[in-house]
Amino acid sequence: MSTIPNLPIFIEDDAIEDGSRAILKLIRPDWNLENIRYKLFTDGITNKLVGLFNDSYPDDGVLVRVYGKNTEQIIDRKAEFENFKFLYRAGLAPDLYATFNNGMVYKYIKGETLTTSTVRDPSIYRLVAKTMARFHRLGTSGISAEDGAIKSELWNKMEQFANLIPKRFSSPSNDLQFRKIFSQGIEGLRSDIETMKTLLEDIGSPVVFCHNDLLLTNILLQRDSTVSGHPASVAFIDYEYAMFNNQAFDIANHFIEFAGVQEPDFSLYPNVDLQMDWLKSYLEEYTGESLDQNDKRVAALKHQVDMFTIASHLLWIFWSLVQTEISEIDFDYLKYAEMRYEQYTKAKSSLIK
């Protein structure tokens, strides 16, 4: 990847198309702007995305990602940029064309985002499992936290989010609702961070390079046009939260995301048979060995994943409460925090004896 230009452009929320056009003039000067098609993607709950397409260059779609307002408080954009370059060199990220004052521009990847139905298709979820395994192998060689060479950044990230939750929300209705949901305030949850860290660091999950946000809209499926649309590959997008973390967290977090995004249904968490098959596919790619589903390593990984569902719920509770205060995207973050809190409470009571 050659030097990535930083464009002196700031795109306002109410002028995304005009801002995208200004960027396109700089990175695609040969495109006739009169022939550009725009597509605004509406699934994002952190950023705003617009695709730009020119029928004269059908394989050269451009995606402009405009960071959500105030998200620099929760996302290290410099680290995200470095992650993007790192993943590109590993063949796991698209071409990055430019950054600008409040976003980045990269190659549009054709594909369909997963749904609560397609993510359960064995021919698809096995691709997801193997792609995650390749992601996890990047630069780590399976080094575990016990080796002391790489530490999980999860707990510091939780502390960062927790520190950003206001003592009082600026919206009176949000503040009242928050106090009804979290009757003990946020301090009870904060005290759980150290407890969970002590518990989960002791179960032996390796620290690897994780995506950490594999919700369904962050996974693109490419189908084989020559074999009746048979699933051919998947690609992971959006690396805002990528960091070194426990292997089992990334898997647990993805399993929870089987629930969907806009109106999550947590009863859709994969059943045991699906989990075991998924984990077998993952471990075969991760270890390079052919495994029987009864292999003890599959069962051991399942136990670790079960335990890390607690950490996933806790992290996104903190994140949701921060977003409740700072985000201007139309999404009920406080309701989402409540839903994750209910799941967190259930997971703790069933898994911690």
C-alpha positions in Angstrom: 0.0 0.0 0.0 1.5 3.3 -1.1 1.3 6.5 0.9 -2.3 7.3 1.8 -3.3 10.9 1.2 -5.1 12.8 3.9 -7.6 15.2 2.3 -8.4 18.5 4.0 -12.1 17.9 3.8 -14.7 17.8 6.5 -18.1 16.3 5.6 -21.1 17.7 7.4 -23.9 15.3 8.3 -26.4 17.2 6.1 -24.0 17.4 3.1 -22.7 13.9 2.8 -23.4 13.7 -1.0 -21.7 17.0 -1.7 -18.7 16.1 0.5 -18.4 12.8 -1.2 -18.4 14.5 -4.6 -15.6 16.8 -3.4 -13.5 13.8 -2.4 -14.2 12.0 -5.6 -12.9 14.9 -7.6 -9.5 14.4 -5.9 -9.2 10.6 -5.9 -11.0 9.8 -9.2 -10.3 12.9 -11.4 -11.1 11.0 -14.6 -14.7 10.2 -13.5 -17.5 12.2 -15.0 -19.4 13.4 -11.9 -22.6 13.6 -13.9 -22.6 9.9 -14.2 -22.1 9.1 -10.6 -24.6 7.0 -8.7 -24.9 7.4 -4.9 -26.1 4.8 -2.4 -26.6 5.7 1.2 -26.2 2.7 3.5 -28.4 2.9 6.6 -27.3 -0.1 8.7 -24.5 1.7 10.6 -25.0 2.6 14.2 -21.6 4.4 14.6 -20.8 5.9 11.2 -22.6 7.0 8.0 -21.7 5.3 4.7 -22.2 6.3 1.1 -21.2 4.3 -2.0 -20.2 6.0 -5.2 -20.4 4.2 -8.5 -19.7 4.9 -12.1 -21.0 2.5 -14.7 -18.0 3.2 -16.9 -15.8 1.6 -14.2 -18.0 -1.2 -12.9 -15.3 -2.8 -10.8 -14.2 0.5 -9.1 -16.8 1.4 -6.5 -15.8 3.8 -3.8 -17.1 3.8 -0.2 -16.9 7.0 1.9 -17.3 6.4 5.6 -18.1 9.5 7.7 -17.3 9.1 11.4 -20.2 9.6 13.7 -20.0 12.8 15.8 -18.0 12.5 19.0 -16.9 9.0 18.2 -13.3 10.0 18.6 -14.0 9.8 22.3 -14.5 6.0 22.1 -12.5 5.1 18.9 -8.8 5.6 18.4 -8.8 6.7 14.7 -5.1 6.5 14.4 -5.1 2.9 15.6 -8.0 2.1 13.2 -5.9 3.5 10.3 -2.9 1.4 11.3 -5.2 -1.7 11.6 -6.6 -1.1 8.2 -3.1 -1.0 6.6 -2.1 -4.1 8.6 -5.1 -6.0 7.4 -4.7 -4.8 3.8 -1.2 -6.2 3.7 -2.5 -9.5 5.0 -5.1 -9.6 2.3 -8.0 -9.2 4.7 -9.0 -5.5 4.0 -9.9 -3.6 0.8 -7.7 -0.9 -0.8 -7.6 2.3 1.3 -7.7 5.3 -1.0 -7.6 8.3 1.4 -8.5 9.6 4.8 -10.1 13.0 5.4 -10.8 15.1 8.5 -13.7 13.0 9.7 -13.6 9.8 7.8 -11.9 7.5 5.3 -12.4 6.3 1.7 -11.8 2.8 0.5 -12.7 0.3 -2.2 -16.3 -0.9 -2.2 -16.5 -4.6 -1.7 -19.4 -6.3 -3.5 -21.4 -8.6 -1.4 -24.4 -9.1 0.8 -24.4 -8.5 4.5 -25.4 -11.5 6.6 -28.9 -11.8 8.0 -30.2 -13.7 11.0 -31.1 -16.5 8.6 -28.0 -16.6 6.4 -25.6 -16.6 9.4 -27.1 -20.0 10.4 -26.4 -21.6 7.0 -23.6 -24.2 7.5 -22.0 -23.3 4.1 -21.8 -19.7 5.3 -21.0 -19.9 9.0 -18.1 -22.3 8.2 -16.7 -19.6 6.0 -17.1 -17.0 8.8 -15.3 -19.4 11.2 -12.4 -20.0 8.9 -12.0 -16.3 8.0 -12.0 -15.4 11.7 -9.3 -18.0 12.3 -7.1 -16.4 9.6 -7.8 -13.0 11.2 -6.7 -14.4 14.6 -3.5 -15.8 13.3 -2.2 -12.5 12.1 1.1 -11.6 13.7 0.4 -13.5 16.9 1.4 -17.1 16.1 -1.1 -18.1 18.8 0.8 -16.3 21.6 -1.2 -16.5 24.8 -1.5 -14.0 27.6 0.4 -16.4 29.8 3.5 -15.9 27.7 3.5 -12.2 28.7 4.3 -11.1 25.1 0.8 -9.8 24.3 -1.8 -8.5 26.7 -5.5 -8.2 26.1 -6.7 -4.6 25.6 -10.2 -5.5 26.5 -10.2 -4.4 30.1 -8.6 -1.0 29.4 -11.2 -0.5 26.7 -14.0 -1.2 29.2 -12.5 1.2 31.7 -12.3 3.8 28.9 -15.9 3.5 28.0 -17.0 3.4 31.7 -15.1 6.6 32.4 -17.0 8.4 29.6 -20.5 7.6 31.0 -21.8 10.9 32.4 -22.9 11.2 36.0 -26.1 12.7 34.6 -27.4 12.4 31.1 -28.1 15.7 29.3 -31.5 14.4 28.3 -33.8 14.3 31.4 -35.8 11.4 30.0 -32.7 9.4 29.3 -31.4 10.2 32.8 -34.6 9.0 34.4 -34.7 5.9 32.3 -31.1 5.1 33.0 -31.7 5.3 36.8 -34.7 3.0 36.5 -32.7 0.4 34.6 -29.5 0.7 36.6 -30.8 1.3 40.0 -27.4 0.9 41.6 -25.9 3.4 39.2 -22.9 2.5 37.0 -20.5 1.8 39.9 -21.8 -1.7 40.4 -21.0 -2.6 36.8 -17.6 -0.8 37.1 -16.6 -3.0 40.0 -17.4 -6.0 37.8 -14.6 -5.2 35.4 -11.8 -6.3 37.8 -13.9 -9.4 38.9 -14.4 -10.5 35.3 -10.8 -9.8 34.4 -9.6 -12.0 37.2 -12.0 -14.8 36.3 -11.6 -14.8 32.6 -7.8 -14.3 32.4 -7.6 -17.6 34.3 -9.4 -19.8 31.7 -6.5 -19.9 29.2 -8.0 -18.2 26.1 -5.1 -17.0 23.9 -4.7 -13.3 23.1 -4.9 -12.8 19.4 -5.6 -9.9 17.0 -9.4 -9.7 17.1 -12.0 -7.8 15.1 -14.3 -7.4 18.2 -17.3 -6.2 16.3 -18.5 -8.9 14.0 -22.2 -8.0 13.9 -24.0 -9.2 10.8 -23.6 -6.0 8.9 -19.9 -6.2 9.2 -19.6 -9.5 7.4 -20.0 -9.4 3.6 -20.8 -12.6 1.7 -19.5 -13.1 -1.9 -21.3 -15.7 -3.9 -19.9 -17.8 -6.8 -21.7 -16.5 -9.9 -20.8 -19.7 -11.8 -22.3 -22.2 -9.2 -25.8 -21.0 -8.7 -24.9 -18.4 -6.1 -23.1 -20.9 -3.9 -21.3 -19.0 -1.0 -17.7 -18.5 -2.1 -16.1 -16.3 0.6 -16.8 -13.8 3.3 -15.0 -10.5 4.1 -14.9 -8.6 7.4 -15.3 -4.8 7.2 -15.0 -1.9 9.7 -12.0 -2.3 12.0 -12.8 0.5 14.5 -12.6 -1.8 17.5 -9.9 -4.2 16.3 -7.3 -4.8 18.9 -5.5 -7.6 20.7 -8.0 -9.5 22.8 -8.9 -13.0 24.0 -9.7 -15.3 21.1 -12.9 -16.5 22.9 -14.2 -12.9 23.2 -14.3 -12.5 19.4 -16.2 -15.7 18.9 -18.6 -15.1 21.8 -19.3 -11.6 20.6 -20.1 -12.9 17.1 -22.4 -15.6 18.5 -24.3 -13.0 20.4 -24.6 -11.0 17.1 -26.7 -13.8 15.6 -29.5 -11.8 17.3 -29.3 -9.1 14.6 -28.7 -5.4 14.8 -31.7 -3.1 14.7 -34.2 -5.2 16.6 -32.0 -7.9 18.3 -33.6 -11.2 19.3 -31.1 -12.8 21.7 -33.1 -16.1 21.6 -31.3 -16.6 18.2 -28.0 -17.3 20.0 -26.7 -20.5 18.1 -27.6 -23.8 19.6 -25.0 -26.3 20.9 -24.8 -28.3 17.7 -24.3 -25.2 15.6 -21.7 -23.9 18.0 -19.7 -27.2 18.0 -19.7 -27.4 14.2 -18.7 -23.7 14.0 -15.9 -24.2 16.5 -14.6 -27.3 14.8 -14.3 -25.4 11.5 -12.6 -22.5 13.2 -10.0 -24.7 15.0 -9.3 -26.7 11.8 -8.3 -23.4 10.1 -6.6 -22.0 13.2 -4.5 -25.1 13.9 -4.1 -26.5 10.4 -5.3 -29.9 11.6 -8.3 -32.0 10.7 -10.4 -32.4 13.8 -13.2 -34.7 15.0 -16.1 -32.8 16.6 -15.5 -34.8 19.8 -12.0 -33.4 20.0 -11.4 -32.1 23.5 -10.1 -28.8 22.1 -13.5 -28.1 20.6 -15.2 -28.6 24.0 -12.6 -26.5 25.7 -13.0 -23.6 23.3 -16.8 -23.8 23.7 -16.4 -23.4 27.5 -14.1 -20.4 27.0 -16.6 -18.8 24.5 -19.5 -19.4 27.0 -17.6 -17.5 29.7 -16.6 -14.6 27.4 -20.3 -13.9 26.6 -20.3 -12.2 30.0 -17.5 -9.9 28.9 -19.1 -9.1 25.6 -22.3 -8.0 27.3 -20.4 -5.9 29.8 -18.4 -4.1 27.2 -21.3 -3.2 25.0 -23.4 -2.0 28.0 -20.7 0.6 28.7 -20.5 1.5 25.0 -24.2 1.9 24.6 -24.4 4.2 27.6 -21.7 6.4 26.2 -23.4 6.4 22.8 -26.7 7.4 24.5 -25.1 10.7 25.5 -22.9 11.5 22.5 -24.4 9.9 19.4 -26.7 11.7 16.9 -27.5 8.6 15.0 -31.1 7.5 15.1 -30.7 4.4 17.3 -32.1 3.7 20.8 -28.8 3.0 22.5 -30.3 3.2 26.0 -32.8 0.4 25.1 -29.9 -1.6 23.7 -28.0 -1.1 26.9 -31.0 -2.4 28.8 -31.2 -5.5 26.6 -27.5 -6.3 27.0 -27.8 -5.7 30.8 -30.6 -8.3 30.9 -28.4 -10.8 29.0 -25.4 -9.9 31.2 -27.4 -10.7 34.3 -28.6 -14.0 32.9 -25.1 -15.0 31.7 -23.5 -14.3 35.1 -26.2 -16.2 37.0 -25.9 -19.3 34.8 -22.2 -19.4 34.2 -20.6 -18.3 37.4 -21.1 -20.8 40.2 
